Amino acid sequence: LGDMLEIGSYTNEGHRLVGEKIAKIKADFLITIGDKSLMIAESALKNGLDNDKSFHFNSTDEIGEFLISRINSGDIVLVKGSQGMRLEKVVKEIMAEKDRASELLVRQGGGWK
């Protein structure tokens, strides 16, 4: 999960509430990227997510490498964050047919790379 950048005065509460939900659904693990997403992780940990299930990264490349080493066929991965977080880069790293990224993902051409 990445920062939610377009929610204005709701920023702190919004990130905190997402963390609460993550703890309640008992996710296998939580991956965050971005300064604001640290509030998601802190809230999830405060609400019962185990410390060893929370991971924070500084780049989408790091997340891709981490996920490739952790996920298996049939696993469900939720990738979500503001457009400015460019999390489609993470999806590209873990998709089965990377060569179809320009067909299936947003922001794959021209100045976006």
ZASEKE-653322 format. One record per atom (N, C-alpha, C): residue number from 1; x, y, z. Coordinates in Angstrom, 3 decimals. Each point is the difference from the previous one (the first is absolute). Layout:
! ZASEKE-653322
     k          x          y          z
   NUM          X          Y          Z
...
END
This chain:
! ZASEKE-653322
     k          x          y          z
     1      0.844     -1.179      0.000
     1     -0.844      1.179      0.000
     1      0.884      1.236      0.000
     2     -0.364      0.948     -0.838
     2      0.742      1.248     -0.072
     2     -0.792      1.148      0.585
     3      0.655      1.136      0.048
     3     -0.642      1.209      0.511
     3     -1.291      0.307     -0.747
     4     -0.966      0.519      0.746
     4     -1.213      0.561     -0.599
     4      0.229      1.507     -0.031
     5      0.271      0.531     -1.177
     5      0.465      1.377     -0.120
     5     -1.093      1.030     -0.215
     6     -1.174     -0.402     -0.383
     6     -1.028      0.963     -0.395
     6     -1.170      0.089      0.978
     7      0.248     -0.228      1.284
     7     -1.130     -0.007      0.930
     7      0.024      1.163      0.994
     8      0.872      0.963     -0.229
     8     -0.001      1.255      0.749
     8      0.024     -0.150      1.506
     9     -0.933      0.662      0.671
     9     -0.032      0.021      1.465
     9     -0.322     -1.367      0.600
    10     -0.404     -0.931     -0.821
    10     -0.337     -1.350      0.450
    10      1.236     -0.918      0.011
    11      1.172      0.529     -0.356
    11      1.207     -0.811     -0.170
    11      0.314     -0.881      1.203
    12      0.173      0.596      1.163
    12      0.393     -0.795      1.171
    12     -1.054     -1.033      0.361
    13     -1.251      0.432      0.080
    13     -1.074     -0.926      0.361
    13     -0.163     -1.094     -1.046
    14      0.085      0.352     -1.260
    14     -0.150     -0.988     -1.068
    14      1.057     -1.085      0.062
    15      1.246      0.394      0.169
    15      1.077     -0.992      0.087
    15     -0.159     -0.861      1.257
    16     -0.394      0.629      1.104
    16     -0.207     -0.747      1.248
    16     -1.111     -1.034     -0.152
    17     -1.104      0.380     -0.630
    17     -1.124     -0.926     -0.180
    17      0.366     -1.178     -0.897
    18      0.792      0.251     -1.028
    18      0.448     -1.103     -0.861
    18      0.822     -0.987      0.825
    19      0.874      0.503      0.851
    19      0.793     -0.873      0.864
    19     -0.861     -0.849      0.917
    20     -1.052      0.597      0.559
    20     -0.923     -0.759      0.852
    20     -0.630     -1.147     -0.778
    21     -0.436      0.273     -1.220
    21     -0.635     -1.042     -0.828
    21      0.984     -1.115     -0.331
    22      1.234      0.360     -0.305
    22      1.022     -1.005     -0.316
    22      0.163     -0.958      1.180
    23      0.058      0.541      1.204
    23      0.142     -0.848      1.187
    23     -1.206     -0.915      0.165
    24     -1.192      0.505     -0.264
    24     -1.222     -0.789      0.185
    24     -0.133     -1.137     -1.003
    25      0.469      0.209     -1.234
    25     -0.153     -1.067     -0.997
    25      1.072     -1.071      0.118
    26      0.958      0.237      0.897
    26      1.061     -0.977      0.248
    26      0.773     -0.333     -1.278
    27      0.473      1.036     -0.669
    27      0.800     -0.165     -1.213
    27      1.267     -0.788      0.321
    28      0.461     -0.772     -0.958
    28      1.243     -0.753      0.192
    28      1.177      0.936      0.230
    29      0.035      1.094     -0.736
    29      0.968      1.040      0.277
    29     -0.428      1.311     -0.632
    30      0.589      1.080      0.501
    30     -0.281      1.351     -0.461
    30      1.291      0.595     -0.527
    31     -0.062      0.525     -1.201
    31      1.142      0.690     -0.592
    31     -0.423      1.441     -0.239
    32      0.823      0.933      0.457
    32     -0.304      1.409     -0.210
    32      1.166      0.694     -0.694
    33     -0.348      1.092     -0.699
    33      0.997      0.848     -0.647
    33     -0.489      1.440      0.094
    34      0.904      0.894      0.350
    34     -0.354      1.410      0.119
    34     -0.086      0.435      1.451
    35      0.237      1.273      0.225
    35      0.007      0.538      1.362
    35     -1.347     -0.128      0.697
    36     -1.065      0.320     -0.705
    36     -1.329     -0.035      0.608
    36     -0.457     -1.428      0.295
    37      0.460     -0.941     -0.797
    37     -0.415     -1.389      0.217
    37      0.557     -0.571      1.297
    38      0.998      0.657      0.571
    38      0.489     -0.440      1.306
    38     -1.110      0.072      1.041
    39     -0.944      0.942     -0.182
    39     -1.149      0.085      0.911
    39     -0.875     -1.243     -0.128
    40     -0.091     -0.561     -1.203
    40     -0.756     -1.240     -0.198
    40      0.649     -1.110      0.810
    41      1.311     -0.141     -0.151
    41      0.724     -1.062      0.704
    41     -0.101      0.174      1.513
    42      0.205      1.214      0.483
    42     -0.080      0.253      1.442
    42     -1.374     -0.355      0.551
    43     -1.035      0.368     -0.716
    43     -1.360     -0.299      0.440
    43     -0.275     -1.502     -0.033
    44      0.468     -0.668     -1.035
    44     -0.199     -1.451     -0.093
    44      0.698     -0.708      1.154
    45      1.216      0.412      0.304
    45      0.745     -0.613      1.103
    45     -0.685      0.286      1.334
    46     -0.463      1.217      0.184
    46     -0.698      0.381      1.234
    46     -1.281     -0.809      0.180
    47     -0.607     -0.416     -1.111
    47     -1.274     -0.716      0.052
    47      0.138     -1.509     -0.165
    48      1.212     -0.524      0.164
    48      0.153     -1.440      0.078
    48      0.803     -0.692     -1.083
    49      0.439      0.699     -1.037
    49      0.848     -0.643     -1.009
    49      1.354     -0.297      0.626
    50      0.491     -1.207     -0.179
    50      1.300     -0.381      0.548
    50      1.123      0.801     -0.652
    51      1.009      0.362      0.800
    51      1.143      0.764     -0.509
    51      0.680     -0.665     -1.182
    52      0.075     -1.327      0.031
    52      0.709     -0.706     -1.075
    52     -0.817     -0.105     -1.286
    53     -1.167      0.623     -0.032
    53     -0.840     -0.009     -1.203
    53     -0.058      1.363     -0.683
    54      0.730      0.975      0.520
    54     -0.033      1.353     -0.554
    54      1.360      0.349     -0.590
    55     -0.012      0.449     -1.251
    55      1.237      0.318     -0.716
    55     -0.163      1.346     -0.696
    56      0.983      0.866      0.156
    56     -0.034      1.311     -0.658
    56      1.183      0.097     -0.952
    57     -0.276      0.494     -1.207
    57      1.043      0.135     -1.009
    57      0.044      1.424     -0.523
    58      1.145      0.342     -0.591
    58      0.199      1.335     -0.550
    58     -0.128      0.048     -1.509
    59     -0.090     -1.163     -0.645
    59     -0.120      0.002     -1.462
    59     -0.897     -1.141     -0.465
    60     -0.601      0.215     -1.161
    60     -0.844     -1.049     -0.582
    60      0.839     -1.199     -0.409
    61      1.248      0.219     -0.390
    61      0.878     -1.120     -0.364
    61      0.212     -0.930      1.190
    62      0.222      0.580      1.175
    62      0.188     -0.808      1.209
    62     -1.245     -0.824      0.305
    63     -1.163      0.604     -0.175
    63     -1.245     -0.725      0.253
    63     -0.139     -1.157     -0.976
    64      0.270      0.245     -1.269
    64     -0.092     -1.055     -1.003
    64      0.879     -1.188      0.343
    65      1.246      0.276      0.365
    65      0.929     -1.074      0.371
    65     -0.508     -0.770      1.211
    66     -0.488      0.717      0.995
    66     -0.523     -0.631      1.209
    66     -1.180     -0.909     -0.329
    67     -0.939      0.518     -0.773
    67     -1.191     -0.783     -0.334
    67      0.340     -1.241     -0.814
    68      0.885      0.140     -0.953
    68      0.377     -1.150     -0.823
    68      0.523     -1.131      0.876
    69      0.684      0.341      1.082
    69      0.542     -1.032      0.890
    69     -1.040     -0.547      0.977
    70     -1.176      0.635      0.092
    70     -0.994     -0.384      0.999
    70     -1.304     -0.572     -0.537
    71     -0.392      0.389     -1.198
    71     -1.326     -0.408     -0.470
    71      0.069     -1.271     -0.832
    72     -1.119     -0.688     -0.015
    72     -0.132     -1.244     -0.753
    72     -1.208      0.086     -0.916
    73     -0.066     -0.898     -0.938
    73     -1.151     -0.075     -0.894
    73     -1.272     -0.128      0.833
    74     -0.998      0.796     -0.317
    74     -1.266     -0.045      0.729
    74     -0.103      1.008      1.125
    75      1.117      0.621      0.393
    75     -0.047      1.022      1.042
    75     -0.712      1.246     -0.524
    76     -0.623      0.718      0.899
    76     -0.667      1.253     -0.344
    76      0.844      1.147      0.546
    77      0.329      0.936     -0.872
    77      0.802      1.158      0.382
    77     -0.794      1.258     -0.332
    78     -0.282      0.811      1.009
    78     -0.668      1.281     -0.205
    78      1.076      1.069     -0.114
    79      0.004      0.706     -1.109
    79      0.947      1.096     -0.214
    79     -0.823      1.272     -0.140
    80      0.194      0.949      0.923
    80     -0.823      1.210     -0.021
    80      0.780      1.171      0.561
    81     -0.146      1.114     -0.651
    81      0.602      1.250      0.448
    81     -0.388      1.085     -0.985
    82      0.287      1.225      0.335
    82     -0.294      1.099     -0.911
    82      0.785     -0.155     -1.296
    83     -0.546      0.575     -1.045
    83      0.641     -0.052     -1.314
    83      1.466      0.425      0.079
    84      0.288      0.995      0.814
    84      1.358      0.514      0.135
    84      0.984     -0.983      0.596
    85     -0.482     -1.064      0.602
    85      0.878     -1.013      0.582
    85      0.536     -0.967     -1.053
    86     -0.639     -0.024     -1.171
    86      0.453     -0.813     -1.140
    86      0.103     -1.497      0.339
    87     -0.991     -0.512      0.709
    87      0.031     -1.396      0.419
    87     -0.235     -0.983     -1.135
    88     -0.347      0.505     -1.194
    88     -0.078     -0.908     -1.144
    88      1.365     -0.627     -0.279
    89      1.070      0.636      0.472
    89      1.343     -0.574     -0.150
    89      0.121     -1.294      0.808
    90     -0.644     -0.048      1.150
    90     -0.011     -1.221      0.814
    90     -0.772     -1.093     -0.728
    91     -1.157      0.351     -0.521
    91     -0.822     -0.978     -0.722
    91      0.788     -0.582     -1.166
    92      0.700      0.844     -0.725
    92      0.790     -0.483     -1.142
    92      1.027     -1.034      0.450
    93      0.619      0.224      1.149
    93      1.022     -0.929      0.492
    93     -0.563     -1.376      0.340
    94     -1.241     -0.048      0.446
    94     -0.534     -1.289      0.460
    94     -0.945     -0.656     -1.002
    95     -0.317      0.689     -1.090
    95     -0.952     -0.594     -0.945
    95      0.645     -1.144     -0.778
    96     -0.806     -0.983     -0.332
    96      0.484     -1.198     -0.691
    96      0.511      0.315     -1.398
    97     -0.641      0.941     -0.678
    97      0.382      0.331     -1.372
    97      0.482      1.450     -0.071
    98      1.213      0.227      0.471
    98      0.553      1.355      0.034
    98      0.033      0.658     -1.375
    99      0.154     -0.810     -1.042
    99      0.072      0.552     -1.355
    99     -1.334      0.608     -0.446
   100     -1.072     -0.245      0.751
   100     -1.305      0.579     -0.329
   100     -0.314      1.237      0.850
   101      0.979      0.479      0.738
   101     -0.221      1.138      0.897
   101     -0.549      1.212     -0.736
   102      0.546      0.313     -1.167
   102     -0.466      1.195     -0.718
   102     -1.451     -0.133     -0.440
   103     -0.455     -1.225     -0.147
   103     -1.386     -0.276     -0.399
   103     -0.951     -0.001      1.200
   104      0.493     -0.441      1.154
   104     -0.863     -0.238      1.153
   104      0.085      1.050      1.111
   105      1.089      0.733      0.062
   105      0.200      0.952      1.091
   105     -0.018      1.436     -0.500
   106     -0.300      0.905      0.897
   106      0.024      1.430     -0.328
   106      1.427      0.531      0.073
   107      0.212      1.157     -0.595
   107      1.260      0.738      0.084
   107      1.216     -0.845     -0.375
   108     -0.057     -0.669     -1.138
   108      1.110     -0.840     -0.437
   108      0.769      0.562     -1.193
   109     -0.473      1.078     -0.574
   109      0.661      0.509     -1.196
   109      0.662      1.342      0.207
   110      0.737      0.412     -0.998
   110      0.583      1.332     -0.063
   110      0.716      0.444      1.252
   111     -0.364      1.153      0.506
   111      0.658      0.609      1.148
   111     -0.281     -0.642      1.341
   112     -0.804     -1.022      0.044
   112     -0.354     -0.639      1.275
   112      1.050     -0.979      0.489
   113      0.830     -0.501     -0.858
   113      0.942     -1.059      0.403
   113      1.091      0.495      0.890
END
